Amino acid sequence: MPLQYLLVLFIGLPLLELALLIKLHGIVGLGATFALVLLTGITGAALVRRQGISILFKIQQETARGNLPAPQLMDGVMILIAGALLITPGLITDCAGFALLIPFVREQIRFRLKRKLEEKIRSGYIQVNISRDA
């Protein structure tokens, strides 16, 4: 990952989050801002826990059927990322975290990642070698 992306992620985003929280504080006050941050964290944690358990159950079902639970594993990773975003104080991270908890959004992300991976394989950027050991 190029350095500029890391700088934006670890310096720019927190500064933007802080600016938005200060702006919100100016509009609704300290108590309401604090309550909003606390409420989104608690609500997000509860939703992540619920969806995480659901995904684990689906993974177990697919594995028991003998299927590779690839979509469910990807959903599990996205739910884990959503949890990390939701416990991070801030409005942008909360919006991104809640978006990742919407099944349709996760489906669209999976679709785009699959399409991008297929393009990379077709172009020869990624090579897949399959061998059978005797």
Phi, psi and omega in degrees: 000126181300152184301322183296327177293320178294321178297317178297316183294313188264346178242309184295313182298312177299324178294318177296318178300315180298317179299318179294320179294322177295318178297315178298319177302320179293333182272311187249350179100165184294315183299314181293322178295314179298317179297319179298314179298316179294316181296316179293324178295314181291314179298315179299316180298319179295317179294320178297317179299313182297311181290326178298317178295319178298317180294319178300319178297317179295322177297316178298319179296313180296319179295320179295329177281351181088014180262151174280121184274050184302310180299322180291323177294319177296320176299319179299318178295317180294325177292322176297317177296319177301318178299317179296320179293322184285333178273352175276122181296132177150155184278321181293313180295324177296316179298315179296318179296313178296325178298320180292345177275355179271119183307321180298319180296315179298321179298317179295321178295316177301315181300313181292321177296319179296315180298318179294319178296318178298319178297317180295321179293315180299323182281350180088001178295324176242131178247139179243120178247128180243124178229147177253123177276134183277000000 
